[in-house]
Amino acid sequence: MKAHQIQDLIVRMSAAAGVALAMLVTINTLTTVSQQHIERDLASYASHAQLQVAGSDAAKRA
């Protein structure tokens, strides 16, 4: 291989590695954000369900 072919190969491999790294960072970020949203939604649902149960219990006592 000639020197310019080797340099071209290095540039292409570096670009491919950069794209792969960017994809991994993006996937990791989206996964983390999705997990946070799921946890928030579950916490909201749990507190809402507790309020409904508490309200139901209070209505039964009244």
C-alpha positions in Angstrom: 0.0 0.0 0.0 1.1 3.5 -0.7 1.4 6.2 2.0 -1.6 8.1 0.8 -3.7 4.9 0.8 -2.7 4.2 4.4 -3.5 7.8 5.4 -6.9 7.5 3.7 -7.6 4.3 5.5 -6.6 5.8 8.9 -8.9 8.8 8.2 -11.8 6.5 7.2 -11.3 4.3 10.3 -11.1 7.4 12.6 -14.3 8.7 11.1 -16.1 5.3 11.5 -14.9 5.1 15.1 -16.2 8.7 15.7 -19.6 7.8 14.3 -19.7 4.6 16.4 -18.8 6.5 19.5 -21.4 9.2 18.8 -24.0 6.5 18.3 -23.1 4.8 21.6 -23.3 8.2 23.5 -26.7 8.9 21.9 -28.1 5.5 22.8 -26.8 5.8 26.3 -28.3 9.3 26.7 -31.7 8.2 25.3 -31.8 5.1 27.5 -31.0 7.2 30.6 -33.6 9.8 29.7 -36.2 7.1 29.0 -35.4 5.4 32.4 -35.8 8.8 34.2 -39.2 9.4 32.5 -40.4 5.9 33.4 -39.3 6.3 37.0 -41.0 9.7 37.2 -44.2 8.4 35.6 -44.3 5.4 38.0 -43.7 7.7 41.0 -46.5 9.9 39.8 -48.8 7.0 39.3 -48.0 5.5 42.7 -48.6 8.8 44.5 -51.9 9.3 42.6 -53.0 5.7 43.5 -52.1 6.3 47.2 -54.2 9.5 47.1 -57.2 7.6 45.6 -56.9 4.9 48.3 -56.6 7.4 51.1 -59.6 9.3 49.7 -61.6 6.1 49.4 -60.7 5.1 53.0 -61.7 8.6 54.3 -65.0 8.4 52.4 -65.7 5.0 54.0 -65.1 6.3 57.5 -67.3 9.4 57.0 
